[in-house]
Amino acid sequence: MRTKEITIHSSGEGMNEALELAESVGAEAALTERQSRQLRLLTEELLGMLRAITGDAVAQFWIEREDRLCRLHLAADPRMDKEMRRQLLSAASSGENAAAKGFMGRLREAIAGVMLPERANEPTLFALGAMSMSSPGSYRAGSVSYEWSLRQYREAVGGRKDGDDEASAAWDELEKSIVANIADEVSVGILGDEVEMIVTKAF
C-alpha cells in the first residue's frame, strides 16, 4: 500500500499533514501505542532534515506499507542557486552550526559533500557508507548517482571505533540518535540536485 504524496515546505507547510498521515498508517497497521509513537518520531526526524536544507526547499512525503513494514519517503529538490550552495557549504563546514552536529548533522554534511562540487574530494567518515549506483532501485528517480546506507555506515564505523577517535565519536552519535536506534535502515539517494531519503522500519 502506498499513501498519497504530501507536499512539504521547509517553512513548515504540510508537516502537520504528514504527521497525521503517519498516525493514520499506524492505525491501519494496528500498531501499538509505543510503535505508533516510534513511527511519528521517525517521521518528525525525517521532516526535520528538510528544515536543515538552506533555502525554501520543497519535498514530497509518502509512506509505503507492507503489513507492518513501513518505508517513509522524502524526495526533495533543493533548487539550489549559487548563493544557496554557498550558504549550505558554509553551514555544513561550520563547527558552530548546531545543525551540523550529531548523527543527523553528519548526514546533512554527507549530502552536502555529494551535492557541492567544492567538497567533492573532501574525505568524510560518511563516505564509508556511500557507494555508486547505476541500476534501478527503490527511489522515485529509478536510479541514482550515489546512495548512502545507515547499515553500511554502522558496520564501517563499528569496525573502526576502537583506536580511532573520529569513528568512536561517530559511534557515540549513533547510540544517541533517535533515528539510528529506531529505524532498521536509512538510505539516501542523490541524483543531481534531487535527494530522496527512505527510512525503513518493521514493527
C-alpha positions in Angstrom: 0.0 0.0 0.0 1.3 3.4 -0.9 -0.2 6.6 0.5 -0.8 9.8 -1.3 2.1 12.2 -1.6 2.1 15.3 0.6 4.0 18.5 -0.4 6.2 19.7 2.4 7.9 23.1 2.6 11.0 23.8 4.7 9.0 26.7 6.2 6.7 24.1 7.8 3.8 24.0 5.5 2.5 20.4 5.1 4.4 19.0 8.0 1.3 18.6 10.3 -0.5 16.8 7.5 2.5 14.4 7.1 2.4 13.6 10.8 -1.3 12.9 10.6 -0.6 10.6 7.7 1.9 8.7 9.8 -0.6 8.3 12.6 -3.2 7.1 10.1 -0.8 4.5 8.7 0.0 3.3 12.2 -3.7 2.8 12.9 -4.2 0.9 9.7 -1.3 -1.4 10.5 -2.7 -1.9 14.0 0.5 -0.7 15.7 0.6 -0.4 19.5 0.7 3.0 21.1 4.5 2.7 21.5 5.0 1.6 17.9 2.8 4.4 16.6 4.9 6.9 18.7 8.1 5.5 17.1 6.6 5.9 13.6 5.7 9.5 14.4 9.2 10.2 15.8 10.8 8.8 12.6 8.5 11.0 10.5 9.4 14.1 12.6 13.2 13.4 12.3 12.9 12.8 8.5 10.9 16.0 8.0 13.5 17.8 10.2 16.1 17.1 7.5 14.2 19.3 5.1 14.4 22.2 7.5 18.2 21.8 7.5 18.4 22.4 3.8 19.2 26.0 3.0 16.6 28.0 1.2 12.9 27.3 0.5 13.2 23.6 -0.2 10.1 21.7 -1.3 9.7 17.9 -0.9 7.2 15.1 -1.4 6.5 12.8 1.5 4.7 9.5 1.3 4.7 6.1 3.1 4.8 2.6 1.7 3.4 -0.1 3.9 3.6 -3.9 3.5 1.7 -5.3 6.5 3.7 -3.9 9.4 6.8 -2.9 7.4 6.8 0.9 6.8 9.0 2.9 4.4 9.0 6.7 4.9 10.0 8.6 1.8 11.0 12.2 1.5 12.0 13.3 -2.0 13.4 16.9 -2.2 14.7 19.1 -4.9 16.6 21.9 -3.1 16.7 24.0 -6.4 20.0 25.5 -5.2 21.4 28.5 -6.9 25.0 29.7 -6.4 24.1 31.7 -3.2 22.2 28.7 -1.7 25.2 26.4 -2.5 27.5 28.9 -0.8 25.3 29.0 2.3 25.0 25.3 2.5 28.7 24.9 2.1 29.3 27.4 4.9 26.8 25.8 7.2 28.0 22.3 6.7 31.6 23.3 7.3 30.9 25.4 10.4 31.5 23.6 13.7 29.4 26.4 15.3 26.3 25.4 13.4 24.0 23.3 15.6 22.6 21.7 12.5 26.0 20.2 11.7 26.3 18.3 15.0 25.1 14.9 15.9 24.2 12.0 13.6 21.6 13.8 11.6 24.1 16.7 11.2 26.6 14.3 9.8 24.1 13.0 7.4 23.4 16.6 6.2 27.1 17.1 5.7 27.3 13.9 3.7 24.5 15.2 1.4 26.3 18.5 1.0 29.6 16.7 0.3 28.0 15.0 -2.7 25.9 17.9 -4.0 28.6 20.6 -3.7 31.4 20.4 -6.2 33.6 22.4 -3.8 33.6 19.4 -1.4 33.7 16.6 -4.0 37.2 15.5 -3.0 36.9 16.2 0.7 37.1 12.9 2.7 34.5 12.4 5.4 33.7 9.5 7.6 30.3 9.3 6.0 32.0 8.2 2.7 32.2 4.8 4.4 28.5 4.4 3.9 28.4 5.6 0.3 28.5 3.7 -2.9 27.9 4.4 -6.6 24.7 3.3 -8.1 23.9 2.5 -11.7 20.9 0.2 -11.6 17.3 0.9 -10.8 16.4 0.9 -7.1 13.6 1.8 -4.8 13.9 5.5 -5.5 11.4 7.6 -7.3 14.0 8.5 -9.9 14.6 4.8 -10.6 18.4 5.1 -10.5 20.6 7.4 -8.5 24.2 8.6 -8.8 25.0 8.0 -5.1 23.4 6.1 -2.3 24.2 6.3 1.4 23.2 3.4 3.8 22.9 3.5 7.6 23.5 -0.2 7.7 26.8 0.0 5.8 27.8 3.1 7.8 27.1 1.4 11.1 29.2 -1.6 10.1 32.1 0.6 8.9 32.1 2.8 12.0 31.8 -0.2 14.3 34.8 -1.7 12.7 36.9 1.4 13.3 35.7 2.8 16.6 38.4 1.1 18.7 41.5 3.2 18.4 40.0 5.8 16.0 38.8 8.9 17.8 36.6 10.2 15.0 35.0 6.8 14.5 34.5 6.5 18.2 32.7 9.9 18.3 30.6 8.9 15.3 29.6 5.6 17.1 28.6 7.6 20.2 26.4 9.8 18.0 24.7 6.7 16.5 24.0 5.4 20.0 22.3 8.7 21.0 20.4 9.1 17.7 16.6 8.5 17.7 16.7 7.6 14.0 19.7 5.2 14.3 18.2 3.4 17.3 14.6 3.0 16.0 15.0 2.6 12.2 16.0 -0.7 10.6 17.6 1.2 7.7 18.1 4.7 6.4 19.1 5.2 2.8 19.8 8.4 0.9 19.8 8.5 -2.9 21.2 11.5 -4.8 20.7 12.3 -8.4 21.9 15.8 -9.4 20.2 18.3 -7.0 17.4 15.8 -6.1 17.7 14.0 -2.8 15.5 11.2 -1.7 15.6 9.8 1.9 14.0 6.5 2.9 13.6 5.4 6.5 12.6 1.7 6.9 11.1 0.2 10.0 9.5 -3.2 10.5 7.2 -3.4 13.6 
